[in-house]
Amino acid sequence: MFQTEYEFVLPCGYLDAEGTLHREGIMRRATAADEILPLKDPRVVKNPAYLIVILLSRVVTRLGGVSPITPKTIEDLYATDLAHLQMLYNDINRLDSHQVVVTCPQCQHEFETELSRVGG
């Protein structure tokens, strides 16, 4: 079965205006629109580093009891949590590599490894 949603736990957590800490959430796999449409956002045009904020606000579907997840929500995350979500996003969407199971020809032990893309 093709998995499209992934649970996560933030290392620090999002602290809302009422002082409630939210750590558990769900991120879904990105669509082409998730990656293309934010490029037209004036905040991204002005500051390309803002792209990850828009991307994450589109693909994080749940963060504790926070609703909706907006760019402001992502802006208010601690840097540790932002980095955690960026790594999860890259892992879920396999932007840089592919996981494969390989077998050692000598001992027949199976393990997972990453293969780099051709030309990259």
Biopython code that builds the backbone (N, CA, C, O; Angstrom):
import numpy as np
from Bio.PDB.StructureBuilder import StructureBuilder

atoms = [
    (1, "MET", "N", (0.836, -1.185, 0.000)),
    (1, "MET", "CA", (0.000, 0.000, 0.000)),
    (1, "MET", "C", (0.882, 1.250, 0.000)),
    (1, "MET", "O", (1.872, 1.323, 0.727)),
    (2, "PHE", "N", (0.517, 2.208, -0.806)),
    (2, "PHE", "CA", (1.265, 3.456, -0.949)),
    (2, "PHE", "C", (0.944, 4.378, 0.223)),
    (2, "PHE", "O", (-0.210, 4.763, 0.410)),
    (3, "GLN", "N", (1.944, 4.732, 1.002)),
    (3, "GLN", "CA", (1.741, 5.584, 2.176)),
    (3, "GLN", "C", (1.826, 7.046, 1.779)),
    (3, "GLN", "O", (2.782, 7.463, 1.127)),
    (4, "THR", "N", (0.815, 7.833, 2.177)),
    (4, "THR", "CA", (0.795, 9.260, 1.840)),
    (4, "THR", "C", (0.850, 10.159, 3.067)),
    (4, "THR", "O", (1.071, 11.361, 2.925)),
    (5, "GLU", "N", (0.659, 9.621, 4.259)),
    (5, "GLU", "CA", (0.708, 10.415, 5.488)),
    (5, "GLU", "C", (1.678, 9.780, 6.474)),
    (5, "GLU", "O", (1.765, 8.558, 6.591)),
    (6, "TYR", "N", (2.410, 10.647, 7.185)),
    (6, "TYR", "CA", (3.433, 10.201, 8.111)),
    (6, "TYR", "C", (3.297, 10.949, 9.430)),
    (6, "TYR", "O", (3.225, 12.178, 9.449)),
    (7, "GLU", "N", (3.264, 10.216, 10.518)),
    (7, "GLU", "CA", (3.197, 10.828, 11.847)),
    (7, "GLU", "C", (4.591, 11.298, 12.248)),
    (7, "GLU", "O", (5.599, 10.723, 11.838)),
    (8, "PHE", "N", (4.629, 12.354, 13.057)),
    (8, "PHE", "CA", (5.899, 12.846, 13.575)),
    (8, "PHE", "C", (5.703, 13.396, 14.976)),
    (8, "PHE", "O", (4.585, 13.686, 15.401)),
    (9, "VAL", "N", (6.819, 13.531, 15.682)),
    (9, "VAL", "CA", (6.853, 14.175, 16.994)),
    (9, "VAL", "C", (7.963, 15.209, 16.946)),
    (9, "VAL", "O", (9.118, 14.874, 16.683)),
    (10, "LEU", "N", (7.619, 16.460, 17.197)),
    (10, "LEU", "CA", (8.609, 17.535, 17.177)),
    (10, "LEU", "C", (9.536, 17.418, 18.383)),
    (10, "LEU", "O", (9.085, 17.068, 19.473)),
    (11, "PRO", "N", (10.826, 17.706, 18.202)),
    (11, "PRO", "CA", (11.761, 17.652, 19.329)),
    (11, "PRO", "C", (11.412, 18.648, 20.441)),
    (11, "PRO", "O", (11.501, 18.311, 21.622)),
    (12, "CYS", "N", (11.019, 19.865, 20.072)),
    (12, "CYS", "CA", (10.680, 20.891, 21.066)),
    (12, "CYS", "C", (9.169, 21.065, 21.193)),
    (12, "CYS", "O", (8.614, 20.968, 22.287)),
    (13, "GLY", "N", (8.518, 21.319, 20.078)),
    (13, "GLY", "CA", (7.071, 21.511, 20.072)),
    (13, "GLY", "C", (6.679, 22.945, 19.775)),
    (13, "GLY", "O", (7.441, 23.884, 20.002)),
    (14, "TYR", "N", (5.472, 23.084, 19.262)),
    (14, "TYR", "CA", (4.910, 24.393, 18.932)),
    (14, "TYR", "C", (4.132, 24.905, 20.137)),
    (14, "TYR", "O", (3.227, 24.233, 20.632)),
    (15, "LEU", "N", (4.484, 26.083, 20.601)),
    (15, "LEU", "CA", (3.823, 26.704, 21.750)),
    (15, "LEU", "C", (2.817, 27.718, 21.237)),
    (15, "LEU", "O", (3.202, 28.741, 20.670)),
    (16, "ASP", "N", (1.517, 27.443, 21.431)),
    (16, "ASP", "CA", (0.491, 28.346, 20.908)),
    (16, "ASP", "C", (0.285, 29.548, 21.830)),
    (16, "ASP", "O", (0.908, 29.635, 22.888)),
    (17, "ALA", "N", (-0.579, 30.464, 21.433)),
    (17, "ALA", "CA", (-0.814, 31.712, 22.169)),
    (17, "ALA", "C", (-1.342, 31.473, 23.577)),
    (17, "ALA", "O", (-1.150, 32.309, 24.460)),
    (18, "GLU", "N", (-2.009, 30.336, 23.798)),
    (18, "GLU", "CA", (-2.542, 30.019, 25.119)),
    (18, "GLU", "C", (-1.531, 29.296, 26.006)),
    (18, "GLU", "O", (-1.821, 28.987, 27.161)),
    (19, "GLY", "N", (-0.348, 29.028, 25.463)),
    (19, "GLY", "CA", (0.693, 28.354, 26.233)),
    (19, "GLY", "C", (0.649, 26.837, 26.151)),
    (19, "GLY", "O", (1.342, 26.159, 26.910)),
    (20, "THR", "N", (-0.152, 26.294, 25.244)),
    (20, "THR", "CA", (-0.228, 24.846, 25.068)),
    (20, "THR", "C", (0.868, 24.390, 24.118)),
    (20, "THR", "O", (1.084, 24.991, 23.066)),
    (21, "LEU", "N", (1.549, 23.330, 24.498)),
    (21, "LEU", "CA", (2.626, 22.779, 23.682)),
    (21, "LEU", "C", (2.075, 21.659, 22.802)),
    (21, "LEU", "O", (1.438, 20.730, 23.298)),
    (22, "HIS", "N", (2.323, 21.750, 21.493)),
    (22, "HIS", "CA", (1.857, 20.755, 20.520)),
    (22, "HIS", "C", (3.082, 20.102, 19.886)),
    (22, "HIS", "O", (3.907, 20.789, 19.283)),
    (23, "ARG", "N", (3.207, 18.786, 20.016)),
    (23, "ARG", "CA", (4.390, 18.093, 19.481)),
    (23, "ARG", "C", (4.059, 17.050, 18.431)),
    (23, "ARG", "O", (4.872, 16.807, 17.539)),
    (24, "GLU", "N", (2.902, 16.431, 18.505)),
    (24, "GLU", "CA", (2.565, 15.352, 17.577)),
    (24, "GLU", "C", (1.812, 15.885, 16.379)),
    (24, "GLU", "O", (0.951, 16.756, 16.505)),
    (25, "GLY", "N", (2.146, 15.350, 15.206)),
    (25, "GLY", "CA", (1.481, 15.827, 14.005)),
    (25, "GLY", "C", (1.526, 14.818, 12.883)),
    (25, "GLY", "O", (2.006, 13.695, 13.041)),
    (26, "ILE", "N", (1.011, 15.250, 11.738)),
    (26, "ILE", "CA", (1.000, 14.428, 10.530)),
    (26, "ILE", "C", (1.446, 15.291, 9.356)),
    (26, "ILE", "O", (1.011, 16.432, 9.200)),
    (27, "MET", "N", (2.320, 14.723, 8.541)),
    (27, "MET", "CA", (2.743, 15.363, 7.305)),
    (27, "MET", "C", (2.342, 14.437, 6.165)),
    (27, "MET", "O", (2.526, 13.221, 6.236)),
    (28, "ARG", "N", (1.790, 15.036, 5.109)),
    (28, "ARG", "CA", (1.445, 14.235, 3.940)),
    (28, "ARG", "C", (2.507, 14.400, 2.867)),
    (28, "ARG", "O", (3.284, 15.355, 2.876)),
    (29, "ARG", "N", (2.523, 13.457, 1.950)),
    (29, "ARG", "CA", (3.427, 13.510, 0.803)),
    (29, "ARG", "C", (3.063, 14.736, -0.048)),
    (29, "ARG", "O", (1.881, 15.035, -0.221)),
    (30, "ALA", "N", (4.050, 15.436, -0.572)),
    (30, "ALA", "CA", (3.818, 16.645, -1.371)),
    (30, "ALA", "C", (3.328, 16.305, -2.776)),
    (30, "ALA", "O", (3.678, 15.269, -3.342)),
    (31, "THR", "N", (2.513, 17.200, -3.321)),
    (31, "THR", "CA", (2.076, 17.096, -4.710)),
    (31, "THR", "C", (2.919, 18.062, -5.549)),
    (31, "THR", "O", (3.674, 18.874, -5.013)),
    (32, "ALA", "N", (2.778, 17.960, -6.847)),
    (32, "ALA", "CA", (3.478, 18.903, -7.728)),
    (32, "ALA", "C", (3.042, 20.334, -7.421)),
    (32, "ALA", "O", (3.868, 21.246, -7.403)),
    (33, "ALA", "N", (1.754, 20.529, -7.180)),
    (33, "ALA", "CA", (1.243, 21.877, -6.867)),
    (33, "ALA", "C", (1.867, 22.419, -5.587)),
    (33, "ALA", "O", (2.139, 23.615, -5.490)),
    (34, "ASP", "N", (2.097, 21.549, -4.606)),
    (34, "ASP", "CA", (2.718, 21.991, -3.353)),
    (34, "ASP", "C", (4.097, 22.591, -3.602)),
    (34, "ASP", "O", (4.511, 23.510, -2.895)),
    (35, "GLU", "N", (4.801, 22.087, -4.588)),
    (35, "GLU", "CA", (6.142, 22.583, -4.860)),
    (35, "GLU", "C", (6.165, 23.729, -5.869)),
    (35, "GLU", "O", (7.072, 24.561, -5.837)),
    (36, "ILE", "N", (5.186, 23.779, -6.753)),
    (36, "ILE", "CA", (5.176, 24.796, -7.811)),
    (36, "ILE", "C", (4.478, 26.088, -7.386)),
    (36, "ILE", "O", (5.022, 27.176, -7.575)),
    (37, "LEU", "N", (3.285, 25.977, -6.818)),
    (37, "LEU", "CA", (2.498, 27.175, -6.494)),
    (37, "LEU", "C", (3.178, 28.140, -5.517)),
    (37, "LEU", "O", (3.048, 29.352, -5.694)),
    (38, "PRO", "N", (3.892, 27.664, -4.503)),
    (38, "PRO", "CA", (4.556, 28.624, -3.610)),
    (38, "PRO", "C", (5.606, 29.490, -4.292)),
    (38, "PRO", "O", (5.943, 30.561, -3.787)),
    (39, "LEU", "N", (6.124, 29.048, -5.421)),
    (39, "LEU", "CA", (7.134, 29.837, -6.127)),
    (39, "LEU", "C", (6.580, 31.169, -6.623)),
    (39, "LEU", "O", (7.337, 32.104, -6.882)),
    (40, "LYS", "N", (5.247, 31.251, -6.754)),
    (40, "LYS", "CA", (4.604, 32.494, -7.187)),
    (40, "LYS", "C", (4.244, 33.404, -6.011)),
    (40, "LYS", "O", (3.888, 34.565, -6.207)),
    (41, "ASP", "N", (4.338, 32.873, -4.795)),
    (41, "ASP", "CA", (3.984, 33.650, -3.601)),
    (41, "ASP", "C", (4.943, 34.829, -3.473)),
    (41, "ASP", "O", (6.157, 34.637, -3.539)),
    (42, "PRO", "N", (4.426, 36.048, -3.290)),
    (42, "PRO", "CA", (5.298, 37.227, -3.195)),
    (42, "PRO", "C", (6.338, 37.129, -2.079)),
    (42, "PRO", "O", (7.432, 37.680, -2.206)),
    (43, "ARG", "N", (6.007, 36.433, -0.986)),
    (43, "ARG", "CA", (6.969, 36.278, 0.117)),
    (43, "ARG", "C", (8.159, 35.428, -0.320)),
    (43, "ARG", "O", (9.284, 35.657, 0.124)),
    (44, "VAL", "N", (7.912, 34.449, -1.185)),
    (44, "VAL", "CA", (8.984, 33.592, -1.688)),
    (44, "VAL", "C", (9.781, 34.321, -2.761)),
    (44, "VAL", "O", (11.004, 34.197, -2.818)),
    (45, "VAL", "N", (9.096, 35.079, -3.613)),
    (45, "VAL", "CA", (9.772, 35.861, -4.648)),
    (45, "VAL", "C", (10.733, 36.839, -3.991)),
    (45, "VAL", "O", (11.861, 37.014, -4.454)),
    (46, "LYS", "N", (10.294, 37.472, -2.922)),
    (46, "LYS", "CA", (11.113, 38.458, -2.206)),
    (46, "LYS", "C", (12.242, 37.797, -1.416)),
    (46, "LYS", "O", (13.342, 38.340, -1.321)),
    (47, "ASN", "N", (11.957, 36.609, -0.843)),
    (47, "ASN", "CA", (12.920, 35.907, -0.007)),
    (47, "ASN", "C", (12.803, 34.405, -0.265)),
    (47, "ASN", "O", (11.952, 33.755, 0.342)),
    (48, "PRO", "N", (13.629, 33.831, -1.147)),
    (48, "PRO", "CA", (13.529, 32.409, -1.495)),
    (48, "PRO", "C", (13.619, 31.461, -0.301)),
    (48, "PRO", "O", (13.112, 30.341, -0.365)),
    (49, "ALA", "N", (14.255, 31.894, 0.782)),
    (49, "ALA", "CA", (14.347, 31.042, 1.977)),
    (49, "ALA", "C", (12.971, 30.789, 2.589)),
    (49, "ALA", "O", (12.800, 29.841, 3.357)),
    (50, "TYR", "N", (12.000, 31.619, 2.259)),
    (50, "TYR", "CA", (10.645, 31.473, 2.807)),
    (50, "TYR", "C", (9.896, 30.300, 2.175)),
    (50, "TYR", "O", (8.836, 29.907, 2.661)),
    (51, "LEU", "N", (10.440, 29.742, 1.097)),
    (51, "LEU", "CA", (9.787, 28.631, 0.403)),
    (51, "LEU", "C", (9.460, 27.486, 1.348)),
    (51, "LEU", "O", (8.360, 26.937, 1.281)),
    (52, "ILE", "N", (10.382, 27.111, 2.225)),
    (52, "ILE", "CA", (10.136, 25.980, 3.117)),
    (52, "ILE", "C", (8.974, 26.260, 4.063)),
    (52, "ILE", "O", (8.245, 25.339, 4.433)),
    (53, "VAL", "N", (8.793, 27.500, 4.453)),
    (53, "VAL", "CA", (7.676, 27.865, 5.328)),
    (53, "VAL", "C", (6.348, 27.600, 4.627)),
    (53, "VAL", "O", (5.435, 27.012, 5.208)),
    (54, "ILE", "N", (6.251, 28.036, 3.381)),
    (54, "ILE", "CA", (5.023, 27.815, 2.605)),
    (54, "ILE", "C", (4.817, 26.327, 2.346)),
    (54, "ILE", "O", (3.710, 25.817, 2.516)),
    (55, "LEU", "N", (5.871, 25.630, 1.938)),
    (55, "LEU", "CA", (5.767, 24.194, 1.670)),
    (55, "LEU", "C", (5.257, 23.442, 2.894)),
    (55, "LEU", "O", (4.317, 22.653, 2.798)),
    (56, "LEU", "N", (5.874, 23.687, 4.033)),
    (56, "LEU", "CA", (5.468, 22.962, 5.234)),
    (56, "LEU", "C", (4.047, 23.310, 5.666)),
    (56, "LEU", "O", (3.328, 22.451, 6.177)),
    (57, "SER", "N", (3.640, 24.553, 5.467)),
    (57, "SER", "CA", (2.267, 24.925, 5.850)),
    (57, "SER", "C", (1.247, 24.211, 4.971)),
    (57, "SER", "O", (0.090, 24.064, 5.363)),
    (58, "ARG", "N", (1.661, 23.769, 3.791)),
    (58, "ARG", "CA", (0.767, 23.039, 2.886)),
    (58, "ARG", "C", (0.717, 21.553, 3.207)),
    (58, "ARG", "O", (-0.336, 20.932, 3.060)),
    (59, "VAL", "N", (1.836, 20.962, 3.645)),
    (59, "VAL", "CA", (1.895, 19.513, 3.809)),
    (59, "VAL", "C", (1.739, 19.026, 5.250)),
    (59, "VAL", "O", (1.437, 17.852, 5.466)),
    (60, "VAL", "N", (1.937, 19.894, 6.233)),
    (60, "VAL", "CA", (1.658, 19.501, 7.618)),
    (60, "VAL", "C", (0.151, 19.624, 7.797)),
    (60, "VAL", "O", (-0.395, 20.727, 7.790)),
    (61, "THR", "N", (-0.510, 18.496, 7.956)),
    (61, "THR", "CA", (-1.976, 18.487, 8.017)),
    (61, "THR", "C", (-2.508, 18.495, 9.435)),
    (61, "THR", "O", (-3.675, 18.813, 9.665)),
    (62, "ARG", "N", (-1.653, 18.144, 10.388)),
    (62, "ARG", "CA", (-2.077, 18.185, 11.783)),
    (62, "ARG", "C", (-0.875, 18.482, 12.651)),
    (62, "ARG", "O", (0.214, 17.952, 12.430)),
    (63, "LEU", "N", (-1.080, 19.330, 13.635)),
    (63, "LEU", "CA", (-0.064, 19.625, 14.644)),
    (63, "LEU", "C", (-0.794, 19.810, 15.963)),
    (63, "LEU", "O", (-1.261, 20.903, 16.281)),
    (64, "GLY", "N", (-0.888, 18.730, 16.725)),
    (64, "GLY", "CA", (-1.658, 18.772, 17.960)),
    (64, "GLY", "C", (-3.072, 19.223, 17.667)),
    (64, "GLY", "O", (-3.724, 18.687, 16.771)),
    (65, "GLY", "N", (-3.558, 20.215, 18.421)),
    (65, "GLY", "CA", (-4.904, 20.739, 18.212)),
    (65, "GLY", "C", (-4.936, 22.029, 17.419)),
    (65, "GLY", "O", (-5.962, 22.709, 17.388)),
    (66, "VAL", "N", (-3.825, 22.381, 16.774)),
    (66, "VAL", "CA", (-3.742, 23.628, 16.013)),
    (66, "VAL", "C", (-4.469, 23.462, 14.675)),
    (66, "VAL", "O", (-4.237, 22.505, 13.937)),
    (67, "SER", "N", (-5.341, 24.408, 14.389)),
    (67, "SER", "CA", (-6.066, 24.358, 13.117)),
    (67, "SER", "C", (-6.471, 25.765, 12.715)),
    (67, "SER", "O", (-7.011, 26.501, 13.541)),
    (68, "PRO", "N", (-6.231, 26.155, 11.491)),
    (68, "PRO", "CA", (-5.452, 25.471, 10.464)),
    (68, "PRO", "C", (-3.956, 25.684, 10.679)),
    (68, "PRO", "O", (-3.542, 26.523, 11.478)),
    (69, "ILE", "N", (-3.155, 24.909, 9.952)),
    (69, "ILE", "CA", (-1.704, 25.109, 9.952)),
    (69, "ILE", "C", (-1.429, 26.170, 8.880)),
    (69, "ILE", "O", (-1.690, 25.950, 7.698)),
    (70, "THR", "N", (-0.912, 27.297, 9.299)),
    (70, "THR", "CA", (-0.665, 28.422, 8.393)),
    (70, "THR", "C", (0.837, 28.696, 8.304)),
    (70, "THR", "O", (1.611, 28.146, 9.087)),
    (71, "PRO", "N", (1.254, 29.535, 7.363)),
    (71, "PRO", "CA", (2.666, 29.932, 7.348)),
    (71, "PRO", "C", (3.105, 30.548, 8.684)),
    (71, "PRO", "O", (4.243, 30.348, 9.108)),
    (72, "LYS", "N", (2.224, 31.287, 9.340)),
    (72, "LYS", "CA", (2.555, 31.880, 10.641)),
    (72, "LYS", "C", (2.843, 30.787, 11.674)),
    (72, "LYS", "O", (3.733, 30.939, 12.510)),
    (73, "THR", "N", (2.091, 29.692, 11.613)),
    (73, "THR", "CA", (2.342, 28.565, 12.519)),
    (73, "THR", "C", (3.765, 28.059, 12.316)),
    (73, "THR", "O", (4.500, 27.856, 13.282)),
    (74, "ILE", "N", (4.148, 27.859, 11.071)),
    (74, "ILE", "CA", (5.485, 27.348, 10.755)),
    (74, "ILE", "C", (6.548, 28.370, 11.149)),
    (74, "ILE", "O", (7.605, 27.995, 11.656)),
    (75, "GLU", "N", (6.282, 29.653, 10.923)),
    (75, "GLU", "CA", (7.221, 30.716, 11.321)),
    (75, "GLU", "C", (7.505, 30.669, 12.815)),
    (75, "GLU", "O", (8.627, 30.944, 13.241)),
    (76, "ASP", "N", (6.505, 30.323, 13.613)),
    (76, "ASP", "CA", (6.633, 30.344, 15.069)),
    (76, "ASP", "C", (7.264, 29.088, 15.662)),
    (76, "ASP", "O", (7.417, 28.991, 16.880)),
    (77, "LEU", "N", (7.632, 28.125, 14.813)),
    (77, "LEU", "CA", (8.311, 26.931, 15.312)),
    (77, "LEU", "C", (9.728, 27.288, 15.747)),
    (77, "LEU", "O", (10.332, 28.230, 15.233)),
    (78, "TYR", "N", (10.238, 26.530, 16.689)),
    (78, "TYR", "CA", (11.649, 26.667, 17.048)),
    (78, "TYR", "C", (12.490, 26.163, 15.870)),
    (78, "TYR", "O", (12.044, 25.301, 15.112)),
    (79, "ALA", "N", (13.699, 26.697, 15.719)),
    (79, "ALA", "CA", (14.566, 26.315, 14.602)),
    (79, "ALA", "C", (14.823, 24.808, 14.583)),
    (79, "ALA", "O", (14.913, 24.210, 13.511)),
    (80, "THR", "N", (14.941, 24.200, 15.745)),
    (80, "THR", "CA", (15.142, 22.747, 15.840)),
    (80, "THR", "C", (13.984, 21.997, 15.196)),
    (80, "THR", "O", (14.195, 21.022, 14.474)),
    (81, "ASP", "N", (12.762, 22.450, 15.457)),
    (81, "ASP", "CA", (11.576, 21.794, 14.904)),
    (81, "ASP", "C", (11.465, 22.036, 13.403)),
    (81, "ASP", "O", (11.061, 21.140, 12.661)),
    (82, "LEU", "N", (11.815, 23.226, 12.951)),
    (82, "LEU", "CA", (11.798, 23.519, 11.520)),
    (82, "LEU", "C", (12.771, 22.591, 10.794)),
    (82, "LEU", "O", (12.427, 22.016, 9.761)),
    (83, "ALA", "N", (13.973, 22.444, 11.326)),
    (83, "ALA", "CA", (14.962, 21.553, 10.714)),
    (83, "ALA", "C", (14.461, 20.108, 10.710)),
    (83, "ALA", "O", (14.661, 19.385, 9.735)),
    (84, "HIS", "N", (13.818, 19.693, 11.783)),
    (84, "HIS", "CA", (13.259, 18.339, 11.883)),
    (84, "HIS", "C", (12.221, 18.111, 10.784)),
    (84, "HIS", "O", (12.233, 17.076, 10.117)),
    (85, "LEU", "N", (11.333, 19.072, 10.600)),
    (85, "LEU", "CA", (10.299, 18.942, 9.571)),
    (85, "LEU", "C", (10.889, 18.985, 8.165)),
    (85, "LEU", "O", (10.395, 18.297, 7.272)),
    (86, "GLN", "N", (11.932, 19.778, 7.956)),
    (86, "GLN", "CA", (12.599, 19.814, 6.651)),
    (86, "GLN", "C", (13.199, 18.447, 6.313)),
    (86, "GLN", "O", (13.075, 17.970, 5.185)),
    (87, "MET", "N", (13.846, 17.825, 7.293)),
    (87, "MET", "CA", (14.428, 16.507, 7.054)),
    (87, "MET", "C", (13.337, 15.477, 6.775)),
    (87, "MET", "O", (13.487, 14.629, 5.895)),
    (88, "LEU", "N", (12.243, 15.553, 7.524)),
    (88, "LEU", "CA", (11.132, 14.633, 7.294)),
    (88, "LEU", "C", (10.542, 14.844, 5.905)),
    (88, "LEU", "O", (10.253, 13.876, 5.201)),
    (89, "TYR", "N", (10.362, 16.098, 5.505)),
    (89, "TYR", "CA", (9.835, 16.415, 4.178)),
    (89, "TYR", "C", (10.727, 15.783, 3.102)),
    (89, "TYR", "O", (10.230, 15.128, 2.186)),
    (90, "ASN", "N", (12.029, 15.980, 3.217)),
    (90, "ASN", "CA", (12.959, 15.421, 2.231)),
    (90, "ASN", "C", (12.918, 13.897, 2.229)),
    (90, "ASN", "O", (12.986, 13.274, 1.170)),
    (91, "ASP", "N", (12.809, 13.303, 3.401)),
    (91, "ASP", "CA", (12.749, 11.841, 3.489)),
    (91, "ASP", "C", (11.464, 11.311, 2.864)),
    (91, "ASP", "O", (11.495, 10.356, 2.087)),
    (92, "ILE", "N", (10.350, 11.921, 3.196)),
    (92, "ILE", "CA", (9.053, 11.479, 2.673)),
    (92, "ILE", "C", (9.007, 11.595, 1.148)),
    (92, "ILE", "O", (8.497, 10.705, 0.468)),
    (93, "ASN", "N", (9.534, 12.679, 0.625)),
    (93, "ASN", "CA", (9.433, 12.947, -0.806)),
    (93, "ASN", "C", (10.655, 12.495, -1.591)),
    (93, "ASN", "O", (10.707, 12.661, -2.810)),
    (94, "ARG", "N", (11.621, 11.934, -0.912)),
    (94, "ARG", "CA", (12.804, 11.351, -1.544)),
    (94, "ARG", "C", (13.428, 12.277, -2.575)),
    (94, "ARG", "O", (13.614, 11.893, -3.729)),
    (95, "LEU", "N", (13.751, 13.490, -2.162)),
    (95, "LEU", "CA", (14.300, 14.467, -3.103)),
    (95, "LEU", "C", (15.737, 14.172, -3.509)),
    (95, "LEU", "O", (16.123, 14.437, -4.648)),
    (96, "ASP", "N", (16.526, 13.632, -2.603)),
    (96, "ASP", "CA", (17.953, 13.508, -2.873)),
    (96, "ASP", "C", (18.450, 12.085, -3.095)),
    (96, "ASP", "O", (19.542, 11.894, -3.631)),
    (97, "SER", "N", (17.686, 11.105, -2.701)),
    (97, "SER", "CA", (18.192, 9.742, -2.816)),
    (97, "SER", "C", (17.039, 8.753, -2.805)),
    (97, "SER", "O", (15.875, 9.114, -2.628)),
    (98, "HIS", "N", (17.403, 7.498, -3.000)),
    (98, "HIS", "CA", (16.427, 6.417, -2.991)),
    (98, "HIS", "C", (16.924, 5.324, -2.060)),
    (98, "HIS", "O", (18.083, 4.918, -2.140)),
    (99, "GLN", "N", (16.050, 4.844, -1.173)),
    (99, "GLN", "CA", (16.378, 3.733, -0.292)),
    (99, "GLN", "C", (16.186, 2.432, -1.065)),
    (99, "GLN", "O", (15.176, 2.248, -1.746)),
    (100, "VAL", "N", (17.143, 1.551, -0.956)),
    (100, "VAL", "CA", (17.031, 0.235, -1.574)),
    (100, "VAL", "C", (17.537, -0.812, -0.590)),
    (100, "VAL", "O", (18.369, -0.523, 0.270)),
    (101, "VAL", "N", (17.030, -2.015, -0.727)),
    (101, "VAL", "CA", (17.517, -3.138, 0.067)),
    (101, "VAL", "C", (18.539, -3.880, -0.782)),
    (101, "VAL", "O", (18.257, -4.258, -1.919)),
    (102, "VAL", "N", (19.726, -4.086, -0.226)),
    (102, "VAL", "CA", (20.768, -4.808, -0.935)),
    (102, "VAL", "C", (21.187, -6.022, -0.110)),
    (102, "VAL", "O", (21.004, -6.053, 1.107)),
    (103, "THR", "N", (21.747, -7.014, -0.786)),
    (103, "THR", "CA", (22.205, -8.239, -0.137)),
    (103, "THR", "C", (23.697, -8.385, -0.348)),
    (103, "THR", "O", (24.192, -8.277, -1.470)),
    (104, "CYS", "N", (24.407, -8.631, 0.738)),
    (104, "CYS", "CA", (25.846, -8.859, 0.656)),
    (104, "CYS", "C", (26.081, -10.159, -0.107)),
    (104, "CYS", "O", (25.509, -11.192, 0.240)),
    (105, "PRO", "N", (26.924, -10.117, -1.149)),
    (105, "PRO", "CA", (27.157, -11.334, -1.935)),
    (105, "PRO", "C", (27.914, -12.424, -1.164)),
    (105, "PRO", "O", (27.870, -13.594, -1.545)),
    (106, "GLN", "N", (28.603, -12.047, -0.089)),
    (106, "GLN", "CA", (29.385, -13.031, 0.659)),
    (106, "GLN", "C", (28.581, -13.685, 1.783)),
    (106, "GLN", "O", (28.567, -14.909, 1.910)),
    (107, "CYS", "N", (27.903, -12.853, 2.608)),
    (107, "CYS", "CA", (27.214, -13.418, 3.775)),
    (107, "CYS", "C", (25.695, -13.446, 3.630)),
    (107, "CYS", "O", (25.003, -13.983, 4.495)),
    (108, "GLN", "N", (25.173, -12.879, 2.556)),
    (108, "GLN", "CA", (23.732, -12.838, 2.271)),
    (108, "GLN", "C", (22.942, -11.967, 3.261)),
    (108, "GLN", "O", (21.716, -12.058, 3.324)),
    (109, "HIS", "N", (23.645, -11.124, 4.031)),
    (109, "HIS", "CA", (22.965, -10.210, 4.949)),
    (109, "HIS", "C", (22.284, -9.103, 4.148)),
    (109, "HIS", "O", (22.894, -8.514, 3.256)),
    (110, "GLU", "N", (21.004, -8.819, 4.470)),
    (110, "GLU", "CA", (20.268, -7.749, 3.790)),
    (110, "GLU", "C", (20.293, -6.486, 4.641)),
    (110, "GLU", "O", (20.186, -6.555, 5.866)),
    (111, "PHE", "N", (20.435, -5.324, 3.986)),
    (111, "PHE", "CA", (20.407, -4.045, 4.679)),
    (111, "PHE", "C", (19.940, -2.968, 3.718)),
    (111, "PHE", "O", (19.983, -3.133, 2.499)),
    (112, "GLU", "N", (19.485, -1.841, 4.305)),
    (112, "GLU", "CA", (19.034, -0.716, 3.491)),
    (112, "GLU", "C", (20.179, 0.256, 3.293)),
    (112, "GLU", "O", (21.004, 0.460, 4.184)),
    (113, "THR", "N", (20.218, 0.856, 2.105)),
    (113, "THR", "CA", (21.206, 1.878, 1.804)),
    (113, "THR", "C", (20.578, 2.887, 0.858)),
    (113, "THR", "O", (19.506, 2.640, 0.306)),
    (114, "GLU", "N", (21.234, 4.010, 0.670)),
    (114, "GLU", "CA", (20.735, 5.034, -0.240)),
    (114, "GLU", "C", (21.570, 5.042, -1.500)),
    (114, "GLU", "O", (22.793, 4.904, -1.454)),
    (115, "LEU", "N", (20.893, 5.207, -2.633)),
    (115, "LEU", "CA", (21.585, 5.365, -3.902)),
    (115, "LEU", "C", (21.430, 6.810, -4.346)),
    (115, "LEU", "O", (20.323, 7.348, -4.328)),
    (116, "SER", "N", (22.509, 7.434, -4.737)),
    (116, "SER", "CA", (22.453, 8.789, -5.263)),
    (116, "SER", "C", (21.868, 8.755, -6.658)),
    (116, "SER", "O", (21.960, 7.753, -7.367)),
    (117, "ARG", "N", (21.252, 9.893, -7.045)),
    (117, "ARG", "CA", (20.715, 9.989, -8.395)),
    (117, "ARG", "C", (21.847, 10.053, -9.400)),
    (117, "ARG", "O", (22.924, 10.565, -9.093)),
    (118, "VAL", "N", (21.619, 9.547, -10.576)),
    (118, "VAL", "CA", (22.594, 9.605, -11.657)),
    (118, "VAL", "C", (22.838, 11.072, -12.015)),
    (118, "VAL", "O", (21.893, 11.844, -12.186)),
    (119, "GLY", "N", (24.099, 11.443, -12.125)),
    (119, "GLY", "CA", (24.434, 12.811, -12.508)),
    (119, "GLY", "C", (24.370, 13.783, -11.364)),
    (119, "GLY", "O", (24.635, 14.967, -11.572)),
    (120, "GLY", "N", (24.031, 13.351, -10.157)),
    (120, "GLY", "CA", (23.901, 14.289, -9.050)),
    (120, "GLY", "C", (24.700, 13.878, -7.925)),
    (120, "GLY", "O", (24.711, 14.555, -6.896)),
]
sb = StructureBuilder()
sb.init_structure("model")
sb.init_model(0)
sb.init_chain("A")
sb.init_seg("    ")
for serial, (resi, resn, name, xyz) in enumerate(atoms, 1):
    if name == "N":
        sb.init_residue(resn, " ", resi, " ")
    sb.init_atom(name, np.array(xyz, "f"), 0.0, 1.0, " ", f" {name:<3s}", serial, name[0])
structure = sb.get_structure()
